[in-house]
Every structure is written in C-alpha cells, then in structure tokens.
Amino acid sequence: MSQELKARPIRVEDLIEYQNGAVVSKEIIRKGTGTVTIFAFDKGEGLSEHTAPFDAMVQVIDGKAEITISGNKNVLEKGDMIIMPASEPHSLQAPERFKMILTMIRS
C-alpha cells in the first residue's frame, strides 16, 4: 500500500478509473492474512468462472454487477455486498460499468 493512502479519508471510487474494453484492478492492501483490491469493469467485461480457497467479500461501489455463485445469479448495485464462499465456483459480469472492492481473508 502506498503511503499516500494511509491515515486520510479517500473516496474509494476515485482510486481507479474505467478503461474501455477492460477490467482494471489495483491492490490497495496486501498482507499475509489477506488482500483488499479495487476493480473497475467496463460494460460487457467480466471474470470467467473460477474458485478461490478462501471466502471473499465483494462490495459494489459504482454501477451494477452480476455475480454468479454455484449457478445462482445475483444482481448487485452500488452499496450492495455479497460473500463468495471458499471453494464455490463464481463468476462476475458487467451488464453496465461497475466498480467493486474485493476483500479476501486468508485464514
């Protein structure tokens, strides 16, 4: 984490910008016990189905996301969150541009 992010208020959605046709990510905290990463998805972009060995929490901070967990589609909007359970297949799609915070705890 860079020093300019510490000990001051920040508008998290301003930390990352959308890029046409892309998924952009920026790790803001990395510790042995977990990470916090922000993402910006352009409309139509996504992450294909995968699993992770740890629970992960997604918080949508702008736009709308479709997050499918074990075959169940969930639509999240700004202010919503969801926990993706460890070892369950999940994918993310952007029906419109969206930004999110991904928090993964490794214990």
N, C-alpha and C positions, 0 to 999 in steps of 0.2 A: 504494500500500500504506500502510495506516495505521501510525503509529509503534508502537502497542501490540503489533503482531505481530512487530516486529524484535527480534532478539538474545535470545529467550527460548523455552523449549520450549512447544509448544502441541499439544493433542490436536486434530488437524485435523477429526475428525468433529464436534467441538463448535462449530466455526466457522459451521455452517449447520444450520438446523432444517428438518424436513419441514413442508410445508403441504398440507392436504387438497386433492386435485384439481389439484395444481400441480407445475411444475418451477421450482425456485428456484436462482438462481446468484449467486455472489459472486466477483468478480475479486480475487485477493489479490496478484498481481504483474502489472504492465503495464510492459513495456519495448519499445523499438523492435525488439528481436530476438525478442520472444515474450511470451506470457502464461501465467499459471497461474490457473485458475479452478476453484472447487469448485461442485458441483451436488448438489441433493437432489431426487430424483424420487419422487413418490407412486406407489403401485401403480396400474398401468394407464396411466400417463403415458409420454411419450416424445418423441423428436425425429424428425421425418419425414426421409426420405432426402434427403441433400444431399452436396455435395463441399466440400473446402477446398483451397486452393492449397499447403498445407504439411502435412508429416507432423504427426500429433498422437498423444500418448500418453494413454491412459485408465488410471487406477488406481482400482479399486473399493475403497472404504474402509468400506462397510457394505452389507449386503443382497446382492441378486443382480440382474445386468443381462443383457439380451440385446442384443448389438451385432452387427449385420449389416453385413458389408463385401463389396461386389461380389457380393451374393447369398448369401454364406456366413454362416450364423448361428453366433455364438459365445456361449456362456453363461459369464459371469464372476461369481465370488463374491468376498467380502471377501479382500483380499490378492492378487488377480489383476490383471494388466495386459495391455493389448494396444496395439499401434501401428497406427493407422489411416493408411495410405499417402496421400500427397498425390494429389489428383485422382480418387481412387476413391470411388464412391458408398457412403455408410454411413448407418445409422440406429440409434437406440437405443430400447429399450422396457424398461419396468419390470414384470416379472412379479410382483415384490414391491417394496416400498420399497427404494431404494438411494441411496447417496451415492458420488460419484466426484471425483477430481481430474483435470482436463484440462490437459495441458501442451502448448502449441503453440510450436514454434520456427520463426521466420520467416526462415531462411537456409539 
